[in-house]
Each structure stands twice: as C-alpha cells, then as structure tokens.
Amino acid sequence: MTTVDKFCQFLEQFAPPALAEPWDNVGLLVGDRNGPLDRVMACLTITPDSAAEAIADGAQLIVSHHPLPFRELKRLTRDSVEGGLLLDLIAAGIAVYSPHTAFDSAARGINRRLADGLGLIDIKPLVPCDQPALADDEAVGTGRWGRLPEACTLEQLAERLKQFLHVDGLHVVGSAEPSIQTVGVGCGSAGELLSAARQAGCDAMVLGETRFHTCLEAEATGMALLLAGHYASERFAVEHLADLLGEQFPELNVWASRRERDPLRWI
C-alpha cells in the first residue's frame, strides 16, 4: 500500500525542502502521513475550482505548487477563502503537499525545464544553492541562465517562448534591435533575480511576471524582459510533474487538474 508519507519522501528527494526560500512554506501542509493513497491531483494553486475537482474525483492528496496555507493562520474559519478551502479539504480527508520554490530550484525543476524549453545550453543556476547539504550540487539553485546556440532577435526569442508555453501573447521590455544570446530564466514572480542575470551577462531574461519598476530598471540597464504570465510560466511544469509522479507510482491514479485555469485573460 502506498501511503502519503511514501509519496512525500519521493517529493522531498525530487525537490529537497532545503532548496526552498526562507519565507516559503513547503512540504506536507495538511493531512495524515500514514493515510493510504490511490488518487493524487497536481495543480498550480488550490482554488475553489481545483479543490472541488479533487473532492469530486476522490483525491486523497493534492500536490499544489503554491502552498495552502502560505502564511501562518491564527484561526481556521469560513470567514476567509483560504479557511473555507482548508475546511473543505480536511472534511474530505485530502492531504496537501507543496514543493513551491524547492521545485523551482530543483535539478529537474521548473526553471531548468523552462531553460531547456528555450533551447539554452551550458545551463547554470543564477544563484547557486548555499545550503551545506546541497552546495556541491551545481545542478540546483535559484533561477537559471544559459546561451542560445545561435544569437537571435528579441522577437524570435519571444516566438520561441510562446510556442513552448502555448501562449498567444507576452509582455516585452526592450528594443528589437540588439541580438540575444545569453538568457536568464525565473519562473513566477522573480524580478529580484534581475541583478544576478545582469552579473551573469544576460542579454534578456524570461519571467512570469514582475513589478513595473523592475521593468523600468531592466530598460534603463539594457536588459530585455519577456513576461509570459505567472500561470503560463509554471503550469506546464505541474503537468510534467504529474506525469513523473504517475511513472514513479504506477499503482496510483495521478493527474493534473483539468479545471485549473489562468485567472487573467486578454480581451
């Protein structure tokens, strides 16, 4: 019998919690480690839609990239959306595991997959891991950067990113004139990696989203930015993770949420 704990042990090996940012909340957040597992749903975020899907489809565990809860709770009531979701999941006997920034920074994590998807070579972390147990592993760390085999224009890089993430549009900062060869990557909201990308000599950086003033800073320092959206920059990797977990645990039914969607849309 596969238990929640056995499943968590694999996730902790795949995306070691030591890789998580200090402010993050990763690991098993809700549930009984000794509980049996038959059905597992992966999602980017636990929302009313994805929670309802997990309950209706009989999941016993949700692997949610974004933590629930994220911050410490002083009360657990239906006075908040977060509290209501947690009460519903607990009542249904559904555990919650979040790898979040540990998954971002893992050797086969989101940023590595994003860098591979762009076709980068000589890929390295933008910020190497400083945790003693993992510091010698050059494959882990925050963000990624690498080189394109051949230089291209910003428009060409944007088209490559759109095709990989299956999105129709991007926000772009920078001129179309300079050629792009060295590219940094930071999924989700990772504008704080801009200085590390600059130090690495990146011509452009791919982000999910960032602040307006980070865009102004990038423009002022000659760094091109491609902003794919928070959802698009991470959801694809959740689908890959569901496939990986299904291969690792073939006795289980593992799927990526079918109801989850990007709350932002173009009109």
Secondary structure, DSSP 4 states (H G I P E B T S, - for coil): --BHHHHHHHHHHHS-GGGS-TT---EEEES-TT-B-SEEEEESS--HHHHHHHHHTT-SEEEESS-SS-S--S--STTSHHHHHHHHHHHTT-EEEE-HHHHHHSTTSHHHHHHHHTT-EEEE-SEE---TTTTT-TT-EESEEEEEEEEE-HHHHHHHHHHHHT-S--EEES-SSS-EEEEEEEEEE-GGGHHHHHHTT-SEEEEEE--HHHHHHHHHTT-EEEE--HHHHHHHHHHHHHHHHHHH-TTSEEEE-SS---S----
